[in-house]
Amino acid sequence: MAELKFEREVRTPYSEAYLVMELDRQVGRVDIHFTSEMVHVAVSVDESLTQETVQQIIDTIDADMCDAVGIARGNFVVHIFQGRETGVLSDENENENEFSEDGSDH
């Protein structure tokens, strides 16, 4: 079982965003959106993670994060994306806005 840590980046009344860390390396990101009847989750993970680790992330979201905000879970929909990050766009740092021709960041 992977040793994962979730670091909250953003919290609003109806959503949360977390970085998923394994040791000191970011291996994923979780975006959770709450409605009155459903919980929508987008999970983006590194291509190196096993299906067991991805399931561990989903189980943690279901058991810990949805209950923690006090919103009835209702229907739970999870979209999983697995691959590699090709860059980060940000107004704060112009260098983060550059990509190479093959889609990878410089």
C-alpha positions in Angstrom: 0.0 0.0 0.0 1.4 3.4 -1.0 2.1 6.0 1.6 0.0 8.9 0.3 -0.6 12.4 1.7 -3.3 14.8 0.5 -2.5 18.5 0.6 -5.4 20.8 0.2 -4.8 23.6 -2.3 -8.3 25.2 -2.5 -11.6 25.0 -0.6 -14.8 26.7 -1.5 -18.3 26.0 -0.1 -18.9 23.4 -2.9 -15.5 22.2 -3.9 -12.1 21.2 -2.8 -8.8 20.6 -4.6 -5.9 18.5 -3.3 -2.4 17.5 -4.4 -1.7 13.8 -3.9 1.8 13.3 -2.7 3.9 10.1 -2.3 6.9 10.9 -0.2 8.0 14.3 -1.6 6.8 13.7 -5.1 3.4 14.9 -6.5 1.7 11.9 -8.1 -1.8 13.3 -8.6 -4.5 15.9 -8.2 -8.0 15.5 -6.9 -10.9 18.0 -7.6 -14.1 17.4 -5.7 -17.3 19.2 -6.5 -20.4 18.8 -4.2 -24.0 19.3 -5.2 -27.1 18.7 -3.1 -27.5 15.2 -4.7 -24.1 14.2 -6.0 -20.4 14.3 -5.5 -18.4 14.7 -8.7 -14.7 13.9 -8.5 -11.9 14.3 -11.1 -8.7 12.3 -10.3 -5.6 12.9 -12.3 -2.7 10.6 -11.5 0.8 10.0 -12.7 1.2 7.2 -15.3 3.5 5.3 -13.0 0.7 4.6 -10.4 -0.7 1.1 -10.1 -4.5 0.4 -10.2 -4.2 -0.5 -6.6 -2.8 2.9 -5.7 -5.5 4.6 -7.8 -8.2 2.6 -5.9 -6.5 3.7 -2.6 -6.9 7.3 -3.6 -10.6 6.8 -4.5 -11.2 5.0 -1.2 -9.6 7.8 0.7 -11.7 10.4 -1.1 -14.9 8.4 -0.4 -14.2 7.6 3.2 -12.4 10.7 4.5 -12.9 13.7 2.3 -16.6 13.5 1.5 -17.6 12.8 5.0 -15.3 15.5 6.4 -17.2 18.4 4.7 -20.5 17.2 6.2 -22.4 16.9 2.9 -24.4 13.8 2.3 -22.6 11.8 -0.3 -25.5 10.7 -2.4 -24.3 9.5 -5.8 -20.5 9.4 -6.1 -19.1 9.9 -9.6 -15.4 9.6 -10.2 -13.5 10.4 -13.4 -10.0 9.1 -13.5 -7.3 10.4 -15.8 -3.9 8.7 -15.9 -0.9 10.1 -17.7 1.8 12.7 -17.3 1.7 16.4 -16.7 2.7 18.4 -19.7 2.8 21.8 -18.0 1.1 24.3 -15.7 -0.3 27.6 -16.9 -0.2 30.4 -14.4 -0.3 34.2 -14.4 2.2 34.2 -11.4 5.2 32.7 -13.3 5.7 33.2 -17.0 8.2 30.3 -17.2 5.4 27.9 -16.3 3.5 28.9 -19.4 6.1 27.4 -21.8 5.7 24.1 -23.6 7.9 22.3 -26.0 6.7 21.2 -29.4 6.0 17.6 -28.2 3.8 19.0 -25.5 6.2 18.6 -22.6 7.3 21.5 -20.5 10.8 23.1 -20.8 
